[in-house]
Each structure stands twice: as C-alpha cells, then as structure tokens.
Amino acid sequence: MAEITVYGIPNCDTTKKAMNWLKQHEIDFTFHVYKQQGIGKQKLEQWCHHKGWEAIFNKRSTTWRELPEAAQKKVINQSTAIKIMLDNNSIIKRPIMEAGKNLVVGFNEDEYKKSFK
C-alpha cells in the first residue's frame, strides 16, 4: 500500500474521525497540519485537477461564511478558489487523504475501505 498522508487541522472533528478510523484499522499515516506546514499552490492544483475545485473548496465552512461578500463573489473558477485556499487554508475541505494516486476528500468509511484496505 502507498504511504498515506492525511491533510487537515488537529481540532477538526472530521479529521479526528478519519485518523481514528485509520488507527482502528492499523493503517499507518503521516499527518500534515495546514496551520503549521501550510499548503502549496502546486498541491492544490493537483487536487483540483484530480477532484475538481468544488470538491476541495469548502463553501460550508465558517471561514467561507466569514469572508466578505465581495471576496465570495470572486470565487468563480479554480484559479480564484486556489487563491482563497492559499490565503485561508481553513477553507480547504478536511481531511484530504493521499495514498499514491488515490485522493479521498472528507470522511467516507465505504470509500476508506476501498482505498486503504
């Protein structure tokens, strides 16, 4: 199995749930903390190319709701979404899990079973 990297923030309940699932199934992973390690434009572009920017960009987040309306209206495509995600990494859906070429966004136990077992 390819090395798994979990991207997120430690106080996110969904990220905790995903990491607990991996631990319960004795699956090793590395945790990449956005707040400490950041996230690069190239990585965001890869994810958006693989899943679509709408799957990576979290419009249901508190961070999104706190953005000024003018900034929200500018998010119309991948380029503008990536700019906002670089400036506000809390707006990236969590967790994002990479295992080789496999990319899983959010917590979905059925998808985890297919991807990580």
N, C-alpha and C positions, 0 to 999 in steps of 0.2 A: 504494500500500500504506500502511496505517496505521502510525504510529510504533510501534515495538516497544520495550517495557520488559521487561527481564529482572530479576526479583526473586530475590535469593539472598545467599549469602555467598561471598567470593572463594576460600576454601580448600576449598570443596565440589567434589569430583570431578565430580559430575553437572552442576553449574552450569558448571564449566570446559568440559566436553564440549559442552554446549549452546551456549555462547558461541563455542567453536571452530567448531562446525558453522555458526553464523551468519556468522562471519568467512570461512570457506572458501567460502560461497555469496554473499559480498559483500553481506550484508544488514546495514544499519545498525541499531544498537540503543542504548538507554540502559541502564546497569546501576544498579539500585537495591540498595544494600547494606544489609540489615536491621540489621547491627551498628552502622552509622554513622547511617543515615537513619531507622531504625525502621519501624514499620508501624502504621497506624491501624485503629481498630475498624471504621470505615465501609468501608475497603478489604477487610478480612477478611469483613465481612458480604456485600459484593458478590460476592466469590469463592465464599463458601459457598452463596449463593443460586444462583450460576451452575453450580457443580460439585458441591455438597453438601459439608458439613463433613468428611465422612470422606475425601474426595479431597484436601483441603487439609491436614488434620491427620496428621502422620506418627507413627504408633504403632510404627514400626520403628526410630525414631531413638534415638541414645544419650541424648538429652535426655529422651525418654519413659521409657527404662529407668532413668534416674537419679531420676525423680520418685518421691516417697514413694507407697507403695501407696494410701494414703488419698486423695491428690490424683488418682491414676489412676482410682480408682473414681468420682470426681465427674464425670468426662468422659462424660456420657451423652447430650448433645444439643449443638446448635450454640452455644448461649449459653455453656455451660461450656467447650466446646472453644475458643471465641474468647477467653475469659478467660485460659486457659492459654497460648494463642498470643501474646497481648499481653504476658504476663509472661515468656515463654520463646520468643522468635521463632525459635530454632533448631529448634523442633518443627514449623515450617511446612515442608511438602514443598518440595523445590527441584529445579530452578528453577520459578518460576511466570512465564509469559511472557504479556504482554498485547499485543495488536495490535488496536486498536479494540475491538469487542465480542467478539473471539476470545480465549479463555483456554486456554492449554496448560499442563498440570501435569506436571513431570518431563521426562525426555528420551525422546522417541519420534520417531525420524527420519522415519518414514512420516507421522506427524501434522505434523511440521515442514514436510515437502514440500508437503502440502496447504494448510497455514496460512500459510506465509511465502514461497511462490514465486509 
